[in-house]
Amino acid sequence: MKKIGLVIKREYLRRVNKKSFFLVTILMPFLFAALVFVPLWLSSIKDDNVREVMILDKTGKYATLFRDTDSFKFINAGDNASLEAQKGKSNGIFAFLEISDDLLDNPKAVALYSEKQIPQDLRQEVNRTLSRFLEDEKRKSFNIPNIDEIIEKSRVNISAQTIKWGKDGEAKETSAEMGGFIGMLFTLIIYIFIMMYGAMVMQGVMEEKTNRIVEVMVSSVRPFDLMMGKIIGIGLVGLTQIVIWVVLTSVLVSVGGIFFGLQAAATQPDMAMMQQNMPEMQNMTANILTKLGSFNFVEIVSYFVLFFIGGYISYASLYAAIGAAIDNPEDSQQFMTPMIMLLIFAMYAGIYSMNNPDGPLAFWCSLIPFTSPIVMMIRIPYEIPFWQILLSLALLYASAVALVWMSAKIYRVGILMYGKKPSLKEIAKWVRY
């Protein structure tokens, strides 16, 4: 154990003390915050360029409906104007809106023409303006007094509450969507961690093997101790990085949210309306907190740690065995592809299990050791039977021990073999040595 501890310390400090680790760890949260808030900031910047849209309304009913916006200025060309005649003198006109017939009788008698691609906001503005007017015209054609009031009063929105009974009989409002979000968050953490740091284990083994450093190391450390120390050390590096990312990202997102909230409040044209919406926002926040309170986060996080460790050790040991068996990165693809496909399959199985967490796909994939760390974290927030979680953990850790044993056999032989790409048959012989 002492030698494993020394290897863990070496692997951890060697990577944490790199400038690249510091830069990536610090810059990644800022990049994530920029991906969230820069588009919001850019969308708040209004374009000063107002584009002119000429309306060619042969019916004379619709041209007066359009009002100028911050982006578009609508010009009425008159009832007798034709598209062909106006195209010859279209200096400064961005687009032409042609209405050739009564839209109640012929809804397709409207079209936008332009030499450039028609932007989505112009199309939406035209559709919204005409649809609103035609709906009013359609209602009036029924000759029913107070039809608008009748339609408004007839609208009923039903949203069934989802209530969960606790073991003590206490009823709490919950949300299946929120349970899926919580499970998906933990699932993504496991998926990304295994993909990133499992590959880092393989690269570290290949680097030491290529540089012949490992020949010196195995003279004083058993190959098993070296492999386990590398797996645990790199795992701790990953955990350190993720903890820093979570803390910095939370701080940056909170600060950005406050800044944009204050900015929105400063530019709010009607402060009374904002104050009027405050109780609704407070009720929404209270509702979210109530639903979050229905989940046992201590239990979810505890299971996350167990499945996280088991899944990482299983895959990292295989990555270490691959790194020991090959000499160059090109050869790694044929061995890595099956594992990547397993992880992708597990991710998709987890996504589809959100709609049916007790279905056969979710059940069996949460028992298979290669997919259980990802799929089970989707199911746990839905409070599945305890025996399923216990069986899944037992199978996961039993397979992790078997994979570590098998990988150690491959590692012990492959780490000192050079110049030859082993076949699967040869690797199977190494396990039996």
N, C-alpha and C positions, 0 to 999 in steps of 0.2 A: 504493500500500500504506500510505503514511503516513496518508492521510485515512481509510482503512478502520480503521486502528489507533485513530485519534482517536474515530471513531464507536463502536468496540467499547468503548473506555474510558468514553465517555459513557454508553452503554446499561448497562454493568455497574455503574458507580458510582451512577448515578441510581436503580437498583433495589435495590442492596445497602444503600445508606444510608437506605432507608425504614424507619420503625418497624414497618410491617406485615410487611416481610421478616424482620426480627429476631424479631418475636413468633411468626410462623408457623413459622420455622425452629427456634426453641427449643421451642415448645409442642408441635409435632407429634410428636416422639419420646415426650414425656411422655404424650400422648394415646394413642399406640400401646401404650405399656407399660401404661397404665391399662386399655385394652381387653383386654389379655392377663391381667393379674393381678387386677384388681378382681373379675371373675366367679369366679376361684379363691378369693379371699378371702371373697366373699359366700357361696360354696358351703360353706366351712368353718364358717360360723356356723350353729349348730344352733337350730332353732325350739323354744322352750320349750313351745309349745302342743301338748299331747298329745291327739289326737282319738280318741274312743271308737268302736269298731266292734262292733256286736252280731252274733253268729253264730247263725243259725237253721238248725241241722243236724237234719233229720228222720231221718237215718240213724243218728246218734249215733256215727259213726266218725271224723269229721274235726275236730270242734270243739276237741278236746284237742291238736291238732297245732300250733295257732297260739300263738306266744310274743309277749309285748309287746315293742315296739321303742321307740326314742327318739321316734318320731312318732305311733305308734298303740298303743292299748290294746284288746285283744280281750276281749269279754265273751260268755260262753256263756249263751244264753237258754234252753237245755234242748231236749229232743227234741220236746216237744209245743207249743212256741211257734210261733205263726203270724205271718206278716208283717203282715197286716191288724190283728191285735190289738196288736202292738208299735208300729205307727206312731202309734196314738193316744196313747201315753205315751213318746214319743221325745225327752224333754227331755235335751239334752246329747249325744244320739247323733248322730254325724256320718254314719255309713253302716250299712247292714244287709247282711250276707253270708248269702244263702240257698242252702242245699244241699238239693235236694229228692229226690235219688235217688242210687243207687250210681254213682259217677263212672267206674268201670271199665266198667260197662254203658252208661252214658249220660253221656259227657263234657261235654255241654252243660247238665247239670242244676245249674249253679252260676251265680249272678248277684250283682252288687253294686248296691244301691239307695241313692240319696242325693238330697236336695233340691238339692245343689250338684254341680258337675262332679267326677267321681271322679278324684283325682290319679293320676299314672302310677306313683308309688312304691307306693301301696296296691295297685294292680292287679298290679304286679310281685311284691309280697310274697305275695299270695294265690296267684298262679300258681306261684311258686317253691315254696311250701310244699306245695301239693297235688300238683304234678308230681313232686316228690322222693318223696313218700309213695306215689303211685300207681306210680311206676317200681319201687320196692322190692316193692310188692304183686304187680306183674306178674311180676317175676323169681321171686318165691317160688312163684307158681302153676305154674311149669314143673317144680318138684320136682327140680331138678338140684343135687347137692351142690357147694358152693364156687362157685356161679355168679358171685358178685361178683368173686372172685379171677380166674376164667377171663376175664370180660369185661375186667377191668383189664389182664391180661397180653396180651390180644389186640389192644389198642390200639397202633397204629403210626403215628407221624407222620413223614412224609418231606418233607424240604426240600432240593431239589437245589441244590448250590453252582453258582454261575456263575463260571467261571475264564476269564480273558483272557490270551492269550499276547502278550508284548511283542515288539518287533522283535529284541531280544537273546535271545529264547527263554524269558525269565523268566515264570513263571506267577503271576498276581495274582488274588485274589478280587475280584469286582466286583459291581455291582447295577444292574439296569436301572431299578428304581424310583428309586435315588439319581441316576442319570444324568438321568432325567426331571425330578426335582426341581431339579437344578442348571440344566438348560436352561430350565425354567419360571421360575426366579428371574430369570435374565438377560432372558428374554422379557418378563416383567412390567415390568422396569425400562425397557426400550425402549418398550413400549406406553404406560406411564404418562407417561414423559418426553415423547414425541411429542404425546400428547393435551394435556398441561398447557402445555408451553412453546411448542408450535406455535401454540396459541390465543393465548398471550401475545404472540407476534410479530404476529399479526393485530390484536389489540387495540391494541398500541403504534402500528402504522401508522395505524389508524383514528383514534386519539386525536390524533396529530400532524396528520393530514389535516384533521380537524374543527376543530382549533384554528388552522389555517393557519400552524403553525410550519414546516411542511415547505417552504413557499414561500421562506422565508429560508434554510433549510438547503441546498436544491438550487442556490442561487445561488453556493455555494462548494464543494459536494460533488456529484460525479456521482450520479445516482439508483442506479446499480449499486453504487457504494461504500457509499451509504447503506443499501441493502437488505442487502448482505452483512455490513456492520458490525452492523446490528440483529440479524440471524440469529445471528451468532457471539457477540455480546455477551450476548444473552438465553440462548443455549446455555450460556455460561460461568456465568451466574447460576444456571441449573438444576443444573449440575454441582456448584457450590459448595453449593447447598442439599442435594442428595442426599448428598454426602460427609459433611456435618454430620449429616444424619439417620441415616446408617448408623452413624457413630461413636457418637452419643448413644444411639441405640436399642440398639446392642450393649452399651454400658455399663449402661444401665438394665435390660435383660433379664438380663444377668449378675448384677447386684446383686439383682434381684428373685428370680432362681432360687436364689441363695445364701440369701436371707432365708427363702423358703418351704421350702427344704431343711432349714435349721436349725430352723424352726418345726415341720416334720413330725418331725424327729428328737427334738425336745423333748417332743412329744406322743405319741411312739411308746410303746405300752403294753409291748411286749416288745423290749427292746434286743438280746437274744440273737438274736431272729429277724432284726432289722435287720443285725446282724453276719453272720448266716448268708447273707443275700442280697447282701452286699458283693461276693464273688467273681463272682457272676452279673452284677452291674451292671458290674464292671470288664471282664469278658469281652465284654459287649455294647458298651461304649465302645471297646474295642480292635478289635472287629469292624467298627464304623462307621468308625474311623480307617483300618483296613486297606482298606476298600472305597473310601474317599475318596482314598487314596493311589494307586488304580489309574487315576485321572483326571489328565490333563495340564492342570493349571489354568493354567499359563503360556500354553499354546496356546489354551485356551478364552477366557481374558481378552483375549488379543491379538485374536482374531477378534471378540469382543464389541465392543471399541473400534472396529474397522473397520466393522462393521455398524451400530453405534450412530451413528457420525459420518455414514455414508452415508444411513441412514434419516432422521436428524434433518434434514440439509440438504435432502433431497428434499421432505419434507413441509413444513418451515418455509418454503421458497421458495414453495410453493403457498399457504400461509397468508398470506405477505407479499403475494403477487399479489392474493389475495381482499381483503385489507385495503385495498390501493391502489385496487381497482376499485369499491368500494362506499362509501356515505356514512353508513349507519346500521346498527346491529347486526341489525335485522330482515331486511335484505337478505342478510345473511351466511348464513342458514340454507340457502337453496337451493344455495349453493356448497359449504358445509361438509358437508352430508349425504352426498354421495358419498364424501368422504374418511373420514368417520366410519364409514360402512358398510364401506369397504375395511379399515380397522383392525380392526373387529369381526370381519369375515370372516377376516382374517389370524390373529387371536387364536384363533378356533375351529379354524381349520386347524392351528394349532400344537398345540392341545390334542389333537385327533384324531390328529395325527402321532406322538404319544408312543407309541401302541400299535404303529405300523408306520412307523418313521422312514425306511424305504427304499421305501415304497409310492408310487403315482403322485400322490396328493394332496400328500404331503410333498415329493416331488421337484419337481413343477412349481411349487408355491407357493414353494419356496425359490429358484427362478430368476426369478419375476416380481418386478421391483424394488419394487413397492408392498407386497408381502407377505414378501419374502425376509428383511428384518432381523428379523422376528418368528419366522417359521417356521424359518429356518436355525439360530437359537440353540437350538431344541429338538433339532435333529438333530446338531449338532456334538459333544455329549458321547458320542454313539454311534459316533464315529469313521467318518464317511462318507468316500468317496473324495475325495482332495485336488482333483481336477479339477472336481468339482462345486462346492466352496467357491470355487475360483479363478474359475470361470465365473459364479457368483452375484455375487461381488464386482465382476467386470468389468462385468456388466450393471447392477448397482446404481449404480456410480460413473459409468458412461456415461449412465445415465438421470438421475442427479443433476446432471451438467453440463448436459444438455439442459433439465432442468426449471429450473435456475438461469438459463440463457439465456432461456428462454421467459418466466419470471416477471419477469426484469429488463426485458424488452420491455413487458410489461403494466404493471409498476411505473412505468416511465419516463413512460408516457402517463397512466395512471389516477391517479397521485398528485396531479396538478394539475387533475383534472376534478371539478367539483362540480355538485350539483343534478340529476343524471340517473343513473338506474340503467342501466348498460350491458347489452345483450343478449349472448348467447354469440357471435353473429355479429360484433358490434362488437369484442369482446375478441379474436376471431380476426384481425380487421383490424389491431389494435394489434400483434400478434405479427409481422405481415408488414411493418410500417412499417420 
